[in-house]
Amino acid sequence: PIVVVAALAFLATGATSDYRSRRISNRLNGAAAVVGIALHLTLGGLDGLLFSLAGFGIGLLVLILPFVAGMIGGGDVKFAAAAGTFLGWRLLLVGLAAGIVLNGAAAAISLARRRRLLSAFRGLQSDILCWAGGVPTETLKSTAATETIPYGVLLATGIGGALLAAQFRWVPWASL
């Protein structure tokens, strides 16, 4: 359980940082990645190292497009990658899926509350059509947003939930 305790401590620290300052520091993400890799290397040898590095890679790959589109910050991408060093790629994917759904719901609620949901969907549709045609777009990177959501908080919630589900065997297919 040392991996679980370290991962949960990292997730809680990152979520708290993102909530307070809308930033997750490179130092925190870097230190967590080193700890996750070192733990798995120590506990599992080469297989542990590969397990950890695969999680890191998937964390980067899954969130790089939303980052490039301006939907999330770079700290969120590195946060997911660092979390992957603890969880491995399979469990990280489950946690990321949960976190992305939670963040999407929070964004929809926020937009609906401000009566901007329909215009946001129109802007997203326009962006998708521009991307498909190779035309640059700025809709998602607009500074017109008056409210931001600390993406790392709900991302940590989804990832932490997947980790606990695996630890307590709440779902039979999840394992750490």
Rosetta blueprint (number, residue, H / E / L):
1 P L
2 I H
3 V H
4 V H
5 V H
6 A H
7 A H
8 L H
9 A H
10 F H
11 L H
12 A H
13 T H
14 G H
15 A H
16 T H
17 S H
18 D H
19 Y H
20 R H
21 S H
22 R L
23 R L
24 I L
25 S L
26 N H
27 R H
28 L H
29 N H
30 G H
31 A H
32 A H
33 A H
34 V H
35 V H
36 G H
37 I H
38 A H
39 L H
40 H H
41 L H
42 T H
43 L H
44 G H
45 G H
46 L H
47 D H
48 G H
49 L H
50 L H
51 F H
52 S H
53 L H
54 A H
55 G H
56 F H
57 G H
58 I H
59 G H
60 L H
61 L H
62 V H
63 L H
64 I H
65 L H
66 P H
67 F H
68 V H
69 A L
70 G L
71 M L
72 I L
73 G L
74 G H
75 G H
76 D H
77 V H
78 K H
79 F H
80 A H
81 A H
82 A H
83 A H
84 G H
85 T H
86 F H
87 L H
88 G H
89 W H
90 R H
91 L H
92 L H
93 L H
94 V H
95 G H
96 L H
97 A H
98 A H
99 G H
100 I H
101 V H
102 L H
103 N H
104 G H
105 A H
106 A H
107 A H
108 A H
109 I H
110 S H
111 L H
112 A H
113 R H
114 R L
115 R L
116 R L
117 L H
118 L H
119 S H
120 A H
121 F H
122 R H
123 G H
124 L H
125 Q H
126 S H
127 D H
128 I H
129 L H
130 C H
131 W H
132 A H
133 G H
134 G L
135 V L
136 P L
137 T L
138 E L
139 T L
140 L L
141 K L
142 S L
143 T L
144 A L
145 A L
146 T L
147 E L
148 T L
149 I L
150 P L
151 Y H
152 G H
153 V H
154 L H
155 L H
156 A H
157 T H
158 G H
159 I H
160 G H
161 G H
162 A H
163 L H
164 L H
165 A H
166 A H
167 Q H
168 F L
169 R L
170 W L
171 V L
172 P L
173 W L
174 A L
175 S L
176 L L
